[in-house]
Amino acid sequence: MELGRALRGSEDRGELALAYQPVFDTQEHRLVAVEALLRWPGAPVRAAPEDFIPVAEETGLIVPIGAWVLDQALAQLRRWLNAQPQRPGIVPSMAVNLSVHQLMAPELEQSVAAALERHDIPPWLLSLEITETAFMTEAQGAIEALKRLRALGVRIAIDDFGTGWSSLAYLRNLPVDALKIDRAFIQAMPQSERDRRIVGVIVNLGREMGLATIAEGIETDAQLALLRQLGCESVQGFGLMPPGQPEAIDPLLHGAPPASTGS
């Protein structure tokens, strides 16, 4: 309750901030995307995202906060685009997380469209991510909402894939472009043949269905090497580069490699 009270209006008071984590092409180590991650440095008490984001979801504050996150992330993407006018291909897409509360909010489509227009961002440079578990809590309504978002031209990704109800029945009809493989499978791969096979199945599933695959939580070169062998397209994690300020992304826009390349 105390966190909920403190969180109300935090976006208007300038207490929130975004950290940005890069996503790299597995084979060539190119920057392909950046994920915007919410932080609360101005909290009255120390609060990690896993502490305050569930509170924001439970209280419904995630809807206005989520709109703030989207606006800030697209504003940053516009700054990167403006800094690279002659080399638009080097600018990554921006990934923003959606909660089920945001997804079911009636104004979401208009809010996303307005933010894209406000910052003059091509819709295909925005990827909206929703967790598999969150999606299944409102499956039919979520499908319709995702279809409307997809009609805007934005990309849709299923986050933490493999940890919820990984049903081919809904995946067949779901308007998505990418599957993000949960870090739990990635971390165990070097020691677990079973987990390596699970990741391989997800990668093959994505390939057969025409979906991109992104692995989260890369911490070691061994994990990266296995993902490269399995054909996973993109990777992100602390072992490559932790979330940070926009300035940390700037060198990557000029072709600098991640700190670790799995060599």
Residue pairs with C-beta under 8 A, 6 or more apart in sequence:
2 45
3 47
3 51
3 52
3 55
4 55
4 58
4 59
4 61
6 43
6 44
6 45
7 40
7 43
7 52
7 55
7 56
7 59
7 61
7 65
8 59
8 61
10 16
10 40
10 42
10 43
10 65
11 64
11 65
11 68
13 42
14 42
15 40
15 41
15 42
15 43
16 38
16 39
16 40
16 41
16 42
16 65
16 68
16 69
17 39
17 40
17 41
17 42
18 36
18 37
18 38
18 39
18 69
18 72
18 73
18 76
19 36
19 37
19 39
19 243
19 244
19 245
20 34
20 35
20 36
20 37
20 76
20 243
20 244
20 245
20 246
20 248
20 249
21 34
21 35
21 37
21 236
21 241
21 242
21 243
21 244
22 31
22 33
22 34
22 92
22 236
22 240
22 241
22 249
22 252
22 258
23 31
23 32
23 33
23 34
23 35
23 92
23 95
23 214
23 234
23 235
23 236
24 30
24 31
24 32
24 234
24 235
24 236
24 240
24 258
25 31
25 32
25 233
25 234
26 215
26 224
26 227
26 228
26 232
26 233
26 234
26 235
27 228
29 257
29 258
29 261
30 255
31 90
31 92
31 249
31 252
31 253
32 92
32 93
32 234
33 92
33 93
33 94
33 95
33 127
33 234
34 77
34 92
34 93
34 94
34 95
34 249
35 94
35 95
35 96
35 97
35 129
35 236
35 243
36 69
36 72
36 73
36 76
36 94
36 95
36 96
36 97
37 49
37 97
37 243
38 49
38 53
38 65
38 69
38 97
39 49
40 47
40 49
40 52
43 52
53 62
53 99
55 61
56 62
56 65
57 99
57 100
57 101
60 101
62 99
62 101
62 102
63 101
63 102
63 105
66 98
66 99
66 102
67 111
67 115
69 96
69 97
70 96
70 111
70 112
70 115
71 115
71 118
71 119
73 94
73 96
74 94
74 115
74 116
74 118
74 119
74 121
74 126
75 119
76 94
76 246
77 91
77 94
77 119
77 121
77 125
77 126
78 119
78 120
78 121
79 246
80 91
80 92
80 246
80 249
80 253
81 88
81 91
81 121
83 250
83 253
84 90
84 91
84 253
90 253
90 254
90 255
91 125
91 253
92 253
93 124
93 125
93 126
93 127
93 155
94 121
94 125
94 126
94 127
95 127
95 128
95 129
95 157
96 126
96 127
96 128
96 129
97 128
97 129
97 130
97 159
98 108
98 128
98 129
98 130
99 130
99 134
100 130
100 134
100 135
100 137
100 138
100 142
102 108
103 130
103 134
103 135
103 138
103 141
103 142
103 145
103 146
104 138
104 141
104 142
104 145
105 111
108 145
108 149
109 145
109 148
109 149
109 152
112 126
112 128
112 149
112 152
112 154
113 152
115 121
116 122
116 123
116 126
116 152
116 154
122 153
123 152
123 153
123 154
124 153
124 154
124 155
126 154
126 155
127 154
127 155
127 156
127 157
127 177
127 178
128 149
128 154
128 155
128 156
128 157
129 156
129 157
129 158
129 159
129 180
130 142
130 146
130 156
130 157
130 158
130 159
131 158
131 159
131 160
131 164
132 158
132 159
132 160
132 161
132 162
132 163
132 164
132 165
132 166
133 160
133 163
133 164
133 165
135 142
135 158
135 164
135 170
135 174
136 164
136 165
136 170
139 170
143 170
143 173
143 174
143 175
146 156
146 174
146 175
146 176
147 175
149 156
150 156
150 175
155 177
155 178
156 175
156 176
156 177
156 178
157 176
157 177
157 178
157 179
157 180
157 212
157 214
158 171
158 174
158 176
158 178
158 179
158 180
159 180
159 216
160 180
160 182
160 216
161 179
161 180
161 181
161 182
161 202
162 181
162 182
162 184
162 185
162 198
162 202
163 182
163 184
171 209
176 211
177 211
177 212
178 206
178 211
178 212
178 213
178 214
179 202
179 205
179 206
179 211
179 212
179 213
179 214
180 213
180 214
180 215
180 216
181 199
181 202
181 203
181 213
181 214
181 215
181 216
181 232
182 216
182 217
183 216
183 217
183 237
184 217
185 195
185 198
185 199
185 202
186 199
186 215
186 216
186 217
186 218
186 223
186 227
186 237
187 217
187 219
187 223
188 195
189 195
189 196
189 199
189 222
189 223
189 226
189 227
190 220
190 222
190 223
190 226
196 226
196 230
199 215
199 226
199 227
199 230
199 232
200 230
202 213
203 213
203 230
203 231
203 232
204 231
205 211
206 212
206 213
207 213
207 231
212 233
212 234
213 232
213 233
213 234
214 232
214 233
214 234
214 235
214 236
215 223
215 227
215 232
215 234
215 235
215 236
215 237
216 236
216 237
217 236
217 237
217 238
218 224
218 227
218 235
218 236
218 237
218 238
218 239
218 240
219 237
219 238
219 239
220 239
221 239
221 260
221 261
221 262
221 263
223 237
223 239
224 235
224 239
224 240
224 260
224 261
224 262
225 262
227 235
228 262
239 260
240 258
240 259
240 260
241 248
241 258
241 259
252 258
